[in-house]
Amino acid sequence: MTRTWLHAALVRAVRTVAQTAVALIGTSALGVLDVDWIAVTSASALAGIVSVLTSVAGLPEAAPPAVVATGIAPPTLAELVDRADERVDPATVPDPDEDDGEDPDPDPTDE
């Protein structure tokens, strides 16, 4: 567990606790004295514990930004080294300046 993961897990747990408390307070009473504070505290604490346990499965907030945006992990150093060994042969790359005889902008209305 990294510091980033711990921070993200705690932020998520605190938000979950607050949301649970708001939901229970809003549905259980009309006034401050009518709220069953023991039930609200108990359920909110349980929600926070479940949130932290769920975070063990994975936190998108703790992943690098590239992984979050694309869902694809960046390559490892070993993969980059392997790719460097697979260099492109310049002889097989077409020359963009070479005229292949085709019209670069084929427009059927041109005659």
C-alpha positions as a Python dict, from the first residue, in 0.01 Angstrom:
ca = {
    (1, 'M'): (0, 0, 0),
    (2, 'T'): (146, 326, -112),
    (3, 'R'): (90, 667, 36),
    (4, 'T'): (-123, 760, -268),
    (5, 'W'): (-341, 451, -221),
    (6, 'L'): (-383, 518, 152),
    (7, 'H'): (-482, 879, 88),
    (8, 'A'): (-732, 781, -184),
    (9, 'A'): (-880, 501, 32),
    (10, 'L'): (-925, 732, 331),
    (11, 'V'): (-1082, 1008, 119),
    (12, 'R'): (-1323, 755, -31),
    (13, 'A'): (-1406, 613, 315),
    (14, 'V'): (-1473, 959, 464),
    (15, 'R'): (-1701, 1045, 172),
    (16, 'T'): (-1885, 716, 214),
    (17, 'V'): (-1931, 777, 588),
    (18, 'A'): (-2067, 1126, 523),
    (19, 'Q'): (-2302, 1010, 248),
    (20, 'T'): (-2434, 728, 464),
    (21, 'A'): (-2494, 963, 758),
    (22, 'V'): (-2675, 1213, 537),
    (23, 'A'): (-2894, 939, 390),
    (24, 'L'): (-2985, 795, 729),
    (25, 'I'): (-3047, 1132, 893),
    (26, 'G'): (-3261, 1244, 603),
    (27, 'T'): (-3484, 938, 610),
    (28, 'S'): (-3515, 872, 981),
    (29, 'A'): (-3632, 1192, 1145),
    (30, 'L'): (-3787, 1533, 1113),
    (31, 'G'): (-3584, 1703, 1389),
    (32, 'V'): (-3240, 1680, 1549),
    (33, 'L'): (-3383, 1517, 1862),
    (34, 'D'): (-3568, 1256, 1656),
    (35, 'V'): (-3253, 1115, 1495),
    (36, 'D'): (-3133, 777, 1620),
    (37, 'W'): (-2770, 888, 1651),
    (38, 'I'): (-2645, 545, 1758),
    (39, 'A'): (-2790, 384, 1446),
    (40, 'V'): (-2655, 662, 1221),
    (41, 'T'): (-2307, 638, 1376),
    (42, 'S'): (-2305, 259, 1363),
    (43, 'A'): (-2421, 234, 1002),
    (44, 'S'): (-2186, 512, 889),
    (45, 'A'): (-1887, 348, 1060),
    (46, 'L'): (-1973, 15, 900),
    (47, 'A'): (-1999, 184, 559),
    (48, 'G'): (-1654, 337, 611),
    (49, 'I'): (-1502, -1, 702),
    (50, 'V'): (-1662, -166, 399),
    (51, 'S'): (-1531, 118, 181),
    (52, 'V'): (-1172, 61, 298),
    (53, 'L'): (-1205, -315, 248),
    (54, 'T'): (-1345, -259, -101),
    (55, 'S'): (-1054, -28, -179),
    (56, 'V'): (-817, -322, -135),
    (57, 'A'): (-961, -461, -461),
    (58, 'G'): (-844, -151, -645),
    (59, 'L'): (-872, 223, -651),
    (60, 'P'): (-886, 407, -982),
    (61, 'E'): (-788, 724, -795),
    (62, 'A'): (-456, 568, -695),
    (63, 'A'): (-370, 452, -1048),
    (64, 'P'): (-145, 663, -1272),
    (65, 'P'): (-340, 918, -1482),
    (66, 'A'): (-268, 737, -1809),
    (67, 'V'): (-425, 418, -1676),
    (68, 'V'): (-735, 601, -1555),
    (69, 'A'): (-788, 785, -1884),
    (70, 'T'): (-728, 493, -2118),
    (71, 'G'): (-768, 184, -1904),
    (72, 'I'): (-431, 67, -2039),
    (73, 'A'): (-125, 51, -1817),
    (74, 'P'): (189, 218, -1952),
    (75, 'P'): (461, -20, -2071),
    (76, 'T'): (723, -136, -1826),
    (77, 'L'): (1091, -57, -1875),
    (78, 'A'): (1154, -416, -1988),
    (79, 'E'): (882, -384, -2255),
    (80, 'L'): (1033, -58, -2379),
    (81, 'V'): (1377, -221, -2406),
    (82, 'D'): (1228, -513, -2601),
    (83, 'R'): (1057, -272, -2839),
    (84, 'A'): (1381, -84, -2896),
    (85, 'D'): (1532, -408, -3025),
    (86, 'E'): (1255, -433, -3285),
    (87, 'R'): (1359, -129, -3485),
    (88, 'V'): (1200, -56, -3820),
    (89, 'D'): (1413, -117, -4128),
    (90, 'P'): (1429, 221, -4311),
    (91, 'A'): (1429, 39, -4646),
    (92, 'T'): (1075, -90, -4582),
    (93, 'V'): (926, 249, -4493),
    (94, 'P'): (767, 422, -4796),
    (95, 'D'): (912, 760, -4891),
    (96, 'P'): (639, 1026, -4850),
    (97, 'D'): (802, 1247, -5117),
    (98, 'E'): (807, 971, -5379),
    (99, 'D'): (539, 1007, -5649),
    (100, 'D'): (348, 684, -5688),
    (101, 'G'): (142, 808, -5980),
    (102, 'E'): (-186, 837, -5789),
    (103, 'D'): (-377, 1161, -5747),
    (104, 'P'): (-339, 1261, -5378),
    (105, 'D'): (-685, 1425, -5378),
    (106, 'P'): (-916, 1204, -5584),
    (107, 'D'): (-1226, 1409, -5650),
    (108, 'P'): (-1485, 1250, -5881),
    (109, 'T'): (-1606, 1596, -5987),
    (110, 'D'): (-1262, 1687, -6128),
    (111, 'E'): (-1223, 1598, -6493),
}
